[in-house]
Amino acid sequence: MAFESNKSYYSIGEVSKIAGVPAYLLRYWEGFFTELSPGRDTRGNRRYTNKDIALVLTIKELIYEKGYKLGKATDMVKRRVSDHESDDRTSEIIRFQKQMNRDRKNHLLSQQRRREVLEEIKGEVESLLQMLG
């Protein structure tokens, strides 16, 4: 999923794709991790910030990669939030967003150049066909 560096909020579906976990699991985690409480828009939809995404990634790492149970992971998240370790994750996400934007721009430029080259080739082939009759 491509990030937008100027984007302030993400939907639960976007966060689900970014983190690689189902949306229902994100909603479930909100019950265990009081630190994970995304804001809501006027329609009641969840709106995740970069810090929320960093916290989701931290929770996922603790549970899936390090194998902690929910209770232990909850304690660890509380400690990390109080120690401000999630700021490192937020910085990591922002760096990743910027890299994705650069990659997307480079891809669009190369795609545009390919199109121009193909148009040139097409023009030359058409002129050759006209000369051949």
Rosetta blueprint (number, residue, H / E / L):
1 M L
2 A L
3 F L
4 E L
5 S L
6 N L
7 K L
8 S L
9 Y L
10 Y E
11 S L
12 I H
13 G H
14 E H
15 V H
16 S H
17 K H
18 I H
19 A H
20 G L
21 V L
22 P L
23 A H
24 Y H
25 L H
26 L H
27 R H
28 Y H
29 W H
30 E H
31 G H
32 F H
33 F L
34 T L
35 E L
36 L L
37 S L
38 P L
39 G E
40 R E
41 D L
42 T L
43 R L
44 G L
45 N L
46 R E
47 R E
48 Y E
49 T L
50 N H
51 K H
52 D H
53 I H
54 A H
55 L H
56 V H
57 L H
58 T H
59 I H
60 K H
61 E H
62 L H
63 I H
64 Y H
65 E H
66 K L
67 G L
68 Y L
69 K L
70 L H
71 G H
72 K H
73 A H
74 T H
75 D H
76 M H
77 V H
78 K H
79 R H
80 R H
81 V H
82 S H
83 D H
84 H L
85 E L
86 S H
87 D H
88 D H
89 R H
90 T H
91 S H
92 E H
93 I H
94 I H
95 R H
96 F H
97 Q H
98 K H
99 Q H
100 M H
101 N H
102 R H
103 D H
104 R H
105 K H
106 N H
107 H H
108 L H
109 L H
110 S H
111 Q H
112 Q H
113 R H
114 R H
115 R H
116 E H
117 V H
118 L H
119 E H
120 E H
121 I H
122 K H
123 G H
124 E H
125 V H
126 E H
127 S H
128 L H
129 L H
130 Q H
131 M H
132 L H
133 G L
